[in-house]
Amino acid sequence: MNNINNNMNDFEKIKKMYENGFRCIRYDDTKDGDMSIYFKNFDNEASEAMRISGFEQKMQIKNFINNNSMK
């Protein structure tokens, strides 16, 4: 139960980061392991990294990143 809450918090945290100007610059996803995501805020040069686990969580975050990336 607690793990799901943490996962939701990760997704909410990423949405907040996007609202604050951060963008994903790269993610590394392994089939059976964690996904590492790297963010950068190009306005103030801040950077941030996160590790995400769980298939559904990774898919939700990847979809969000892909839908909100600069094309």
Jmol script that loads the backbone (N, CA, C; Angstrom):
load data "model"
ATOM      1  N   MET A   1       0.826  -1.201   0.000  1.00  0.00           N
ATOM      2  CA  MET A   1       0.000   0.000   0.000  1.00  0.00           C
ATOM      3  C   MET A   1       0.863   1.255   0.000  1.00  0.00           C
ATOM      4  N   ASN A   2       1.844   1.284   0.861  1.00  0.00           N
ATOM      5  CA  ASN A   2       2.703   2.464   0.978  1.00  0.00           C
ATOM      6  C   ASN A   2       3.469   2.737  -0.312  1.00  0.00           C
ATOM      7  N   ASN A   3       3.889   1.668  -0.989  1.00  0.00           N
ATOM      8  CA  ASN A   3       4.654   1.830  -2.223  1.00  0.00           C
ATOM      9  C   ASN A   3       3.856   2.582  -3.288  1.00  0.00           C
ATOM     10  N   ILE A   4       2.561   2.296  -3.384  1.00  0.00           N
ATOM     11  CA  ILE A   4       1.718   2.990  -4.362  1.00  0.00           C
ATOM     12  C   ILE A   4       1.688   4.487  -4.061  1.00  0.00           C
ATOM     13  N   ASN A   5       1.563   4.840  -2.793  1.00  0.00           N
ATOM     14  CA  ASN A   5       1.573   6.254  -2.428  1.00  0.00           C
ATOM     15  C   ASN A   5       2.880   6.919  -2.826  1.00  0.00           C
ATOM     16  N   ASN A   6       3.996   6.244  -2.601  1.00  0.00           N
ATOM     17  CA  ASN A   6       5.287   6.803  -2.995  1.00  0.00           C
ATOM     18  C   ASN A   6       5.342   7.000  -4.505  1.00  0.00           C
ATOM     19  N   ASN A   7       4.834   6.026  -5.252  1.00  0.00           N
ATOM     20  CA  ASN A   7       4.838   6.147  -6.705  1.00  0.00           C
ATOM     21  C   ASN A   7       3.996   7.328  -7.162  1.00  0.00           C
ATOM     22  N   MET A   8       2.827   7.492  -6.573  1.00  0.00           N
ATOM     23  CA  MET A   8       1.982   8.617  -6.941  1.00  0.00           C
ATOM     24  C   MET A   8       2.701   9.925  -6.613  1.00  0.00           C
ATOM     25  N   ASN A   9       3.403   9.942  -5.489  1.00  0.00           N
ATOM     26  CA  ASN A   9       4.143  11.131  -5.128  1.00  0.00           C
ATOM     27  C   ASN A   9       5.230  11.443  -6.154  1.00  0.00           C
ATOM     28  N   ASP A  10       5.876  10.405  -6.695  1.00  0.00           N
ATOM     29  CA  ASP A  10       6.894  10.621  -7.733  1.00  0.00           C
ATOM     30  C   ASP A  10       6.268  11.283  -8.951  1.00  0.00           C
ATOM     31  N   PHE A  11       5.126  10.769  -9.395  1.00  0.00           N
ATOM     32  CA  PHE A  11       4.462  11.336 -10.571  1.00  0.00           C
ATOM     33  C   PHE A  11       4.032  12.775 -10.307  1.00  0.00           C
ATOM     34  N   GLU A  12       3.467  13.015  -9.128  1.00  0.00           N
ATOM     35  CA  GLU A  12       3.051  14.379  -8.774  1.00  0.00           C
ATOM     36  C   GLU A  12       4.261  15.298  -8.698  1.00  0.00           C
ATOM     37  N   LYS A  13       5.362  14.793  -8.165  1.00  0.00           N
ATOM     38  CA  LYS A  13       6.588  15.587  -8.060  1.00  0.00           C
ATOM     39  C   LYS A  13       7.080  15.976  -9.458  1.00  0.00           C
ATOM     40  N   ILE A  14       7.032  15.030 -10.396  1.00  0.00           N
ATOM     41  CA  ILE A  14       7.478  15.314 -11.762  1.00  0.00           C
ATOM     42  C   ILE A  14       6.571  16.359 -12.406  1.00  0.00           C
ATOM     43  N   LYS A  15       5.257  16.241 -12.204  1.00  0.00           N
ATOM     44  CA  LYS A  15       4.340  17.244 -12.765  1.00  0.00           C
ATOM     45  C   LYS A  15       4.652  18.627 -12.197  1.00  0.00           C
ATOM     46  N   LYS A  16       4.927  18.699 -10.890  1.00  0.00           N
ATOM     47  CA  LYS A  16       5.280  19.974 -10.259  1.00  0.00           C
ATOM     48  C   LYS A  16       6.593  20.518 -10.838  1.00  0.00           C
ATOM     49  N   MET A  17       7.561  19.619 -11.050  1.00  0.00           N
ATOM     50  CA  MET A  17       8.841  20.043 -11.615  1.00  0.00           C
ATOM     51  C   MET A  17       8.628  20.649 -13.004  1.00  0.00           C
ATOM     52  N   TYR A  18       7.768  20.036 -13.805  1.00  0.00           N
ATOM     53  CA  TYR A  18       7.461  20.571 -15.137  1.00  0.00           C
ATOM     54  C   TYR A  18       6.816  21.952 -15.025  1.00  0.00           C
ATOM     55  N   GLU A  19       5.925  22.122 -14.052  1.00  0.00           N
ATOM     56  CA  GLU A  19       5.294  23.429 -13.838  1.00  0.00           C
ATOM     57  C   GLU A  19       6.335  24.480 -13.470  1.00  0.00           C
ATOM     58  N   ASN A  20       7.410  24.043 -12.817  1.00  0.00           N
ATOM     59  CA  ASN A  20       8.455  24.961 -12.376  1.00  0.00           C
ATOM     60  C   ASN A  20       9.594  25.097 -13.377  1.00  0.00           C
ATOM     61  N   GLY A  21       9.396  24.597 -14.589  1.00  0.00           N
ATOM     62  CA  GLY A  21      10.370  24.828 -15.653  1.00  0.00           C
ATOM     63  C   GLY A  21      11.366  23.714 -15.914  1.00  0.00           C
ATOM     64  N   PHE A  22      11.303  22.629 -15.143  1.00  0.00           N
ATOM     65  CA  PHE A  22      12.207  21.508 -15.413  1.00  0.00           C
ATOM     66  C   PHE A  22      11.723  20.727 -16.628  1.00  0.00           C
ATOM     67  N   ARG A  23      12.651  20.142 -17.357  1.00  0.00           N
ATOM     68  CA  ARG A  23      12.332  19.250 -18.471  1.00  0.00           C
ATOM     69  C   ARG A  23      13.211  18.014 -18.378  1.00  0.00           C
ATOM     70  N   CYS A  24      12.668  16.895 -18.833  1.00  0.00           N
ATOM     71  CA  CYS A  24      13.454  15.662 -18.872  1.00  0.00           C
ATOM     72  C   CYS A  24      14.479  15.793 -19.995  1.00  0.00           C
ATOM     73  N   ILE A  25      15.745  15.578 -19.670  1.00  0.00           N
ATOM     74  CA  ILE A  25      16.763  15.608 -20.713  1.00  0.00           C
ATOM     75  C   ILE A  25      17.169  14.200 -21.130  1.00  0.00           C
ATOM     76  N   ARG A  26      16.848  13.194 -20.274  1.00  0.00           N
ATOM     77  CA  ARG A  26      17.187  11.815 -20.615  1.00  0.00           C
ATOM     78  C   ARG A  26      16.540  10.871 -19.621  1.00  0.00           C
ATOM     79  N   TYR A  27      16.170   9.687 -20.082  1.00  0.00           N
ATOM     80  CA  TYR A  27      15.836   8.625 -19.123  1.00  0.00           C
ATOM     81  C   TYR A  27      16.409   7.305 -19.593  1.00  0.00           C
ATOM     82  N   ASP A  28      16.839   6.526 -18.635  1.00  0.00           N
ATOM     83  CA  ASP A  28      17.392   5.194 -18.883  1.00  0.00           C
ATOM     84  C   ASP A  28      16.457   4.204 -18.219  1.00  0.00           C
ATOM     85  N   ASP A  29      15.906   3.310 -19.005  1.00  0.00           N
ATOM     86  CA  ASP A  29      14.959   2.342 -18.473  1.00  0.00           C
ATOM     87  C   ASP A  29      15.490   0.944 -18.731  1.00  0.00           C
ATOM     88  N   THR A  30      15.605   0.152 -17.684  1.00  0.00           N
ATOM     89  CA  THR A  30      15.982  -1.251 -17.855  1.00  0.00           C
ATOM     90  C   THR A  30      14.717  -2.092 -17.770  1.00  0.00           C
ATOM     91  N   LYS A  31      14.703  -3.197 -18.467  1.00  0.00           N
ATOM     92  CA  LYS A  31      13.509  -4.041 -18.552  1.00  0.00           C
ATOM     93  C   LYS A  31      12.938  -4.414 -17.184  1.00  0.00           C
ATOM     94  N   ASP A  32      13.798  -4.906 -16.305  1.00  0.00           N
ATOM     95  CA  ASP A  32      13.313  -5.443 -15.033  1.00  0.00           C
ATOM     96  C   ASP A  32      13.689  -4.591 -13.832  1.00  0.00           C
ATOM     97  N   GLY A  33      14.306  -3.449 -14.090  1.00  0.00           N
ATOM     98  CA  GLY A  33      14.803  -2.662 -12.969  1.00  0.00           C
ATOM     99  C   GLY A  33      14.206  -1.277 -12.921  1.00  0.00           C
ATOM    100  N   ASP A  34      14.898  -0.416 -12.243  1.00  0.00           N
ATOM    101  CA  ASP A  34      14.455   0.961 -12.071  1.00  0.00           C
ATOM    102  C   ASP A  34      14.708   1.778 -13.329  1.00  0.00           C
ATOM    103  N   MET A  35      13.992   2.871 -13.436  1.00  0.00           N
ATOM    104  CA  MET A  35      14.212   3.836 -14.506  1.00  0.00           C
ATOM    105  C   MET A  35      14.841   5.066 -13.866  1.00  0.00           C
ATOM    106  N   SER A  36      15.947   5.522 -14.433  1.00  0.00           N
ATOM    107  CA  SER A  36      16.571   6.757 -13.976  1.00  0.00           C
ATOM    108  C   SER A  36      16.141   7.878 -14.907  1.00  0.00           C
ATOM    109  N   ILE A  37      15.727   8.989 -14.318  1.00  0.00           N
ATOM    110  CA  ILE A  37      15.258  10.132 -15.113  1.00  0.00           C
ATOM    111  C   ILE A  37      16.088  11.348 -14.706  1.00  0.00           C
ATOM    112  N   TYR A  38      16.549  12.090 -15.713  1.00  0.00           N
ATOM    113  CA  TYR A  38      17.377  13.263 -15.472  1.00  0.00           C
ATOM    114  C   TYR A  38      16.638  14.496 -15.980  1.00  0.00           C
ATOM    115  N   PHE A  39      16.570  15.508 -15.122  1.00  0.00           N
ATOM    116  CA  PHE A  39      15.836  16.732 -15.436  1.00  0.00           C
ATOM    117  C   PHE A  39      16.773  17.925 -15.401  1.00  0.00           C
ATOM    118  N   LYS A  40      16.441  18.929 -16.182  1.00  0.00           N
ATOM    119  CA  LYS A  40      17.190  20.178 -16.146  1.00  0.00           C
ATOM    120  C   LYS A  40      16.216  21.331 -16.270  1.00  0.00           C
ATOM    121  N   ASN A  41      16.496  22.386 -15.509  1.00  0.00           N
ATOM    122  CA  ASN A  41      15.754  23.630 -15.640  1.00  0.00           C
ATOM    123  C   ASN A  41      16.669  24.584 -16.401  1.00  0.00           C
ATOM    124  N   PHE A  42      16.290  24.900 -17.636  1.00  0.00           N
ATOM    125  CA  PHE A  42      17.164  25.696 -18.488  1.00  0.00           C
ATOM    126  C   PHE A  42      17.156  27.178 -18.121  1.00  0.00           C
ATOM    127  N   ASP A  43      16.195  27.587 -17.297  1.00  0.00           N
ATOM    128  CA  ASP A  43      16.165  28.983 -16.856  1.00  0.00           C
ATOM    129  C   ASP A  43      17.238  29.259 -15.807  1.00  0.00           C
ATOM    130  N   ASN A  44      17.390  28.342 -14.863  1.00  0.00           N
ATOM    131  CA  ASN A  44      18.337  28.592 -13.771  1.00  0.00           C
ATOM    132  C   ASN A  44      19.453  27.545 -13.692  1.00  0.00           C
ATOM    133  N   GLU A  45      19.528  26.663 -14.706  1.00  0.00           N
ATOM    134  CA  GLU A  45      20.588  25.644 -14.802  1.00  0.00           C
ATOM    135  C   GLU A  45      20.542  24.601 -13.684  1.00  0.00           C
ATOM    136  N   ALA A  46      19.441  24.536 -12.938  1.00  0.00           N
ATOM    137  CA  ALA A  46      19.325  23.508 -11.897  1.00  0.00           C
ATOM    138  C   ALA A  46      19.118  22.150 -12.555  1.00  0.00           C
ATOM    139  N   SER A  47      19.579  21.108 -11.895  1.00  0.00           N
ATOM    140  CA  SER A  47      19.337  19.761 -12.421  1.00  0.00           C
ATOM    141  C   SER A  47      18.903  18.855 -11.281  1.00  0.00           C
ATOM    142  N   GLU A  48      18.248  17.762 -11.673  1.00  0.00           N
ATOM    143  CA  GLU A  48      17.606  16.881 -10.703  1.00  0.00           C
ATOM    144  C   GLU A  48      17.589  15.489 -11.325  1.00  0.00           C
ATOM    145  N   ALA A  49      17.671  14.456 -10.493  1.00  0.00           N
ATOM    146  CA  ALA A  49      17.573  13.084 -10.989  1.00  0.00           C
ATOM    147  C   ALA A  49      16.653  12.295 -10.068  1.00  0.00           C
ATOM    148  N   MET A  50      15.952  11.326 -10.654  1.00  0.00           N
ATOM    149  CA  MET A  50      15.041  10.473  -9.868  1.00  0.00           C
ATOM    150  C   MET A  50      15.166   9.042 -10.343  1.00  0.00           C
ATOM    151  N   ARG A  51      14.851   8.118  -9.451  1.00  0.00           N
ATOM    152  CA  ARG A  51      14.750   6.694  -9.806  1.00  0.00           C
ATOM    153  C   ARG A  51      13.313   6.261  -9.585  1.00  0.00           C
ATOM    154  N   ILE A  52      12.764   5.581 -10.581  1.00  0.00           N
ATOM    155  CA  ILE A  52      11.376   5.124 -10.535  1.00  0.00           C
ATOM    156  C   ILE A  52      11.373   3.614 -10.728  1.00  0.00           C
ATOM    157  N   SER A  53      10.518   2.930  -9.965  1.00  0.00           N
ATOM    158  CA  SER A  53      10.369   1.494 -10.179  1.00  0.00           C
ATOM    159  C   SER A  53       8.892   1.182 -10.374  1.00  0.00           C
ATOM    160  N   GLY A  54       8.624   0.036 -10.914  1.00  0.00           N
ATOM    161  CA  GLY A  54       7.238  -0.376 -11.139  1.00  0.00           C
ATOM    162  C   GLY A  54       6.814  -0.081 -12.563  1.00  0.00           C
ATOM    163  N   PHE A  55       6.375  -1.108 -13.267  1.00  0.00           N
ATOM    164  CA  PHE A  55       6.054  -0.983 -14.691  1.00  0.00           C
ATOM    165  C   PHE A  55       5.016   0.099 -14.960  1.00  0.00           C
ATOM    166  N   GLU A  56       3.903   0.063 -14.236  1.00  0.00           N
ATOM    167  CA  GLU A  56       2.830   1.033 -14.500  1.00  0.00           C
ATOM    168  C   GLU A  56       3.296   2.455 -14.247  1.00  0.00           C
ATOM    169  N   GLN A  57       4.037   2.620 -13.160  1.00  0.00           N
ATOM    170  CA  GLN A  57       4.574   3.936 -12.809  1.00  0.00           C
ATOM    171  C   GLN A  57       5.500   4.448 -13.917  1.00  0.00           C
ATOM    172  N   LYS A  58       6.380   3.576 -14.388  1.00  0.00           N
ATOM    173  CA  LYS A  58       7.317   3.982 -15.438  1.00  0.00           C
ATOM    174  C   LYS A  58       6.562   4.369 -16.708  1.00  0.00           C
ATOM    175  N   MET A  59       5.548   3.599 -17.073  1.00  0.00           N
ATOM    176  CA  MET A  59       4.778   3.908 -18.283  1.00  0.00           C
ATOM    177  C   MET A  59       4.044   5.236 -18.141  1.00  0.00           C
ATOM    178  N   GLN A  60       3.448   5.476 -16.978  1.00  0.00           N
ATOM    179  CA  GLN A  60       2.721   6.718 -16.725  1.00  0.00           C
ATOM    180  C   GLN A  60       3.670   7.918 -16.867  1.00  0.00           C
ATOM    181  N   ILE A  61       4.839   7.804 -16.284  1.00  0.00           N
ATOM    182  CA  ILE A  61       5.801   8.911 -16.323  1.00  0.00           C
ATOM    183  C   ILE A  61       6.359   9.094 -17.728  1.00  0.00           C
ATOM    184  N   LYS A  62       6.680   7.990 -18.412  1.00  0.00           N
ATOM    185  CA  LYS A  62       7.172   8.092 -19.803  1.00  0.00           C
ATOM    186  C   LYS A  62       6.139   8.777 -20.690  1.00  0.00           C
ATOM    187  N   ASN A  63       4.876   8.389 -20.540  1.00  0.00           N
ATOM    188  CA  ASN A  63       3.822   9.019 -21.343  1.00  0.00           C
ATOM    189  C   ASN A  63       3.742  10.510 -21.058  1.00  0.00           C
ATOM    190  N   PHE A  64       3.821  10.880 -19.782  1.00  0.00           N
ATOM    191  CA  PHE A  64       3.774  12.295 -19.411  1.00  0.00           C
ATOM    192  C   PHE A  64       4.954  13.046 -20.040  1.00  0.00           C
ATOM    193  N   ILE A  65       6.150  12.479 -19.908  1.00  0.00           N
ATOM    194  CA  ILE A  65       7.348  13.131 -20.455  1.00  0.00           C
ATOM    195  C   ILE A  65       7.227  13.266 -21.973  1.00  0.00           C
ATOM    196  N   ASN A  66       6.821  12.187 -22.630  1.00  0.00           N
ATOM    197  CA  ASN A  66       6.711  12.220 -24.105  1.00  0.00           C
ATOM    198  C   ASN A  66       5.658  13.211 -24.566  1.00  0.00           C
ATOM    199  N   ASN A  67       4.566  13.329 -23.825  1.00  0.00           N
ATOM    200  CA  ASN A  67       3.502  14.267 -24.201  1.00  0.00           C
ATOM    201  C   ASN A  67       3.859  15.714 -23.895  1.00  0.00           C
ATOM    202  N   ASN A  68       4.855  15.923 -23.046  1.00  0.00           N
ATOM    203  CA  ASN A  68       5.210  17.281 -22.641  1.00  0.00           C
ATOM    204  C   ASN A  68       6.614  17.691 -23.078  1.00  0.00           C
ATOM    205  N   SER A  69       7.195  16.920 -23.979  1.00  0.00           N
ATOM    206  CA  SER A  69       8.555  17.267 -24.411  1.00  0.00           C
ATOM    207  C   SER A  69       8.487  18.257 -25.573  1.00  0.00           C
ATOM    208  N   MET A  70       9.567  19.004 -25.712  1.00  0.00           N
ATOM    209  CA  MET A  70       9.634  19.977 -26.807  1.00  0.00           C
ATOM    210  C   MET A  70       9.853  19.218 -28.103  1.00  0.00           C
ATOM    211  N   LYS A  71       9.037  19.490 -29.083  1.00  0.00           N
ATOM    212  CA  LYS A  71       9.153  18.783 -30.369  1.00  0.00           C
ATOM    213  C   LYS A  71       9.624  19.727 -31.438  1.00  0.00           C
TER     214      LYS A  71
END
end "model"
wireframe off; spacefill off
backbone 0.3
color backbone group
